Amino acid sequence: MKDSDQSGHFALKSRQRPRVSSRSWLTGAVFAALIFWYFDVHDLFDAREYALCSESNNIYTVDESNPRVECLVVRGSRISDMGTQGNIIKIYW
């Protein structure tokens, strides 16, 4: 955008950035927090993984088809796999 002054020279108009209200920032922050909470994003960044094993095959699960297991694999805060110690070692370590 150019404007002509009295001498005929053209000067560029300065563009003003649109102001963002604090209400918009707050709405965006709340929306982002809800997305992180809904998708449980912290587990995606928490790469800790370990196996919990029992020698007596006495880890009780709520899985009707597999009520007792020898090992559970935990990733972050969720159980990612279960089975025998031999299978878990083959797959993960």
C-alpha positions in Angstrom: 0.0 0.0 0.0 1.4 3.3 -1.0 0.4 6.8 -0.2 1.6 9.9 -2.0 2.8 12.8 0.1 2.8 16.5 -0.9 6.1 16.2 -2.8 4.8 13.3 -4.9 7.0 10.7 -3.2 5.4 7.5 -2.3 5.8 6.1 1.2 4.8 2.6 2.4 2.1 2.4 5.0 3.0 0.5 8.1 0.9 -2.5 8.6 -0.4 -3.1 12.1 -0.7 -6.6 13.5 -4.1 -7.5 14.6 -4.4 -7.6 18.4 -5.3 -10.9 20.0 -7.4 -10.5 23.1 -6.6 -12.3 26.3 -10.0 -14.1 25.9 -8.7 -15.7 22.7 -5.5 -16.8 24.4 -7.5 -18.3 27.3 -9.8 -20.1 24.9 -6.9 -21.5 23.0 -5.1 -22.7 26.2 -8.2 -24.4 27.5 -8.8 -26.1 24.1 -5.2 -27.3 24.0 -5.4 -28.6 27.6 -8.6 -30.6 26.7 -7.0 -32.1 23.7 -3.9 -33.2 25.8 -6.3 -34.6 28.4 -8.5 -36.4 26.0 -5.8 -38.1 24.0 -3.6 -38.7 27.0 -0.7 -37.3 25.2 1.8 -37.7 28.1 1.9 -41.4 27.5 3.2 -40.8 23.9 6.2 -39.0 25.3 6.8 -41.4 28.2 8.8 -44.2 26.6 9.6 -46.1 29.8 8.9 -49.7 29.3 9.4 -52.6 31.6 8.2 -56.1 32.3 6.6 -57.3 35.5 7.0 -61.1 35.9 5.9 -63.7 38.4 7.6 -67.1 38.7 4.4 -68.7 39.9 2.2 -67.5 37.0 0.0 -65.6 39.5 -0.5 -62.2 37.9 -4.3 -61.8 37.8 -5.9 -60.0 34.9 -9.4 -59.0 34.0 -9.1 -60.8 30.7 -11.5 -63.8 30.8 -9.6 -65.7 28.2 -6.3 -65.2 30.0 -7.1 -64.7 33.7 -3.5 -65.5 34.9 -0.3 -64.6 33.2 3.4 -64.9 34.0 4.4 -61.4 32.7 3.0 -58.0 31.9 4.7 -55.4 29.8 4.0 -51.8 31.0 4.6 -48.8 28.7 4.2 -45.4 30.4 1.1 -45.9 32.5 -0.6 -48.6 30.4 -0.3 -52.4 30.1 0.8 -53.0 26.5 1.3 -56.8 26.4 1.1 -59.9 28.5 2.3 -63.5 28.2 5.0 -65.9 29.3 8.5 -64.8 30.2 10.0 -66.5 27.2 7.6 -64.8 24.7 8.1 -61.4 26.3 11.9 -61.7 26.2 11.7 -62.8 22.5 9.5 -59.9 21.5 10.9 -57.0 23.6 14.4 -57.8 24.7 
